[in-house]
Amino acid sequence: MRHTSSHFFANANRLLHGSSLFPWTRIFLMCAFPLGVFPLFRSGATGSLSEGRTPDVVQPVCIGVLRLARLSSLRNLLLRGSLLPERKPDPTDGTGWMRSVCAAALCATVWLVAPMPAHAEDAPTASGGSQATPNAPAAAEDAAQKPLTLSAEAVRNEGIRCVAAMPGTLAHMLPAMARVVPDTTHTVAIHPAGSGKVLSIAVLPGQPVRKGQALLQYQNHALHIARLQETQTRTALVAALAAQKEAAEAYGRARALAGTTVSAGESQRRQAALQLARENVAARQAELGVLEHRFQEEYTSATEEHAAQDETSTLVAPFDGTVTSLTTAIAADVDPALVLITVSDTQHVWIVSDVAPQDAALLATGGVQHTLLPAQDGSEPPPALISRMETIDTGTDPATGLVRVLSRVQNNGTTLRPGMVLNSLLQTTQQASGLVIPAEAVQTLDGQDTVFSKTAEGTFRPTPVTLGMEENGQALIRSGLKAGDQVVTHGSIALKGMVVLAGMDAD
């Protein structure tokens, strides 16, 4: 088209300005140029548009030439009353009036025809752009509502999975920062039973321990004194038993000789001596019982053991747990008032969340708490830890002005460590009921919340829905679905892409 237009303009220029043509021939060609040639180039540009190609530059060039011709014609007409090249006037030539009429006709023709292509391109036609523009949204909408049919291989490759929309209740979850705190009901601060000096320490802070494992040995001076008392008491008991035996024998002889060689008074005296010996034996036995109790209960307990003969005592772990603190050293003095080691059962921990007072008003005891656990080694995060809020403080912390919310959880595998800071979600009393589906099933098409309903095997229809609240990966559907409808969860974004591409093709 470009080559043709260039060739045509060159020939037209030679014809219009060549000296071999008569003036009337020039006038005819100048009139035929805008009337005949311009529709030719206009139809060529229109054809390019109808075929989906970029319009040629011929039409703008043609319009520009015609406008220049129009201005040149007006200039010649106004200055000389003629469209022909300037020449010396011939007084014998009587065609001046004819040239003026032809010039006026040519100017009118160029003036009317030259703007026509610009208006023709912009003006809507009955079968052209004016009908395509309003039909484009309708075509896109039809493409959005049209079901998608995928083969079994495509469904498998896209990993499309479906779930059923089920009735349920969704509660607003309050985000809060939480920290892991040792469960004080499963934490033991170990005191020594006696006073003395530390001999050895077998553990370090943070070390896991087993029940009965030795933690620390110390020289128990109180145990040494107790053993000496035990020895003395046993000796005294032996003496008391001997005295009791002697008194019993004397009283027996007195009874046998009563009224003959032993008077009644002597018999009574011997009886009193026997009673005193018996009481002395009972006292020594009681003292020995106290010492044995101290050995069995005070110096031997769930947290302490002692050797059978020497004065060494050993602190032991009362249960499986972790050493959370160690506050002594070798050769340090100890006494029953000091806490030497603290052991916590890490299988039981508290999740403590701090919330603002106005947010605490939305919480209730027994509500669900989701604690989000961190991912390990870049893998997927583990499932949220679910617990129940057991206590909600009635007051605020003076230092922070926040309310403490506590829940107790099992820490199997020691995933939670005291001191960790985690994200948590606290269930509030703000709830709504409807159909519950995973939030990843909801996509947005043309500003409308949409899910892909499975109507048949491999067939999925975009279904507009009215979305309620969305919490913790779940979405509440108020309208658009029925209970039991199968909706696409994983793979819904791929189906959305197919719908969008189909809409672009429709446009």
Secondary structure, 3 states (H helix, E strand, C coil): CHHHHHHHHHHHHHHHHCCCCCHHHHHHHHHHHHHHHHHHHHHHHHHHHHCCCCCCCHHHHHHHHHHHHHHHHHHHHHHHCCCCCCCCCCCCCCCHHHHHHHHHHHHHHHHHHCCHHHHHHHCCCCCCHHHHHHHHHHHHHHHHHCCEECCHHHHHHHCCCEEECEEEEEEEEEEEEEEEEECHHHEEEECCCCCEEEEEECCCCCCEECCCCEEEEEEEHHHHHHHHHHHHHHHHHHHHHHHHHHHHHHHHHHHHCECCCECHHHHHHHHHHHHHHHHHHHHHHHHHHHHHHHHHHHCCCCCEEECCCCCEEEEECCCCEEEEEECCCCCCEECCCCCCEEEECCCEEEEEEEECHHHHCCCCCCCEEEEECCCCCCCCCCCCEEEEEEEECCCCCCCCCCEEEEEEEECHHHCCCCCCEEEEEEEEEEEEEEEEEEHHHCEEECCEEEEEEEEECCEEEEEECEEEEEECCEEEEEECCCCCCEEECCCHHHHHHHHHHHHHHHC
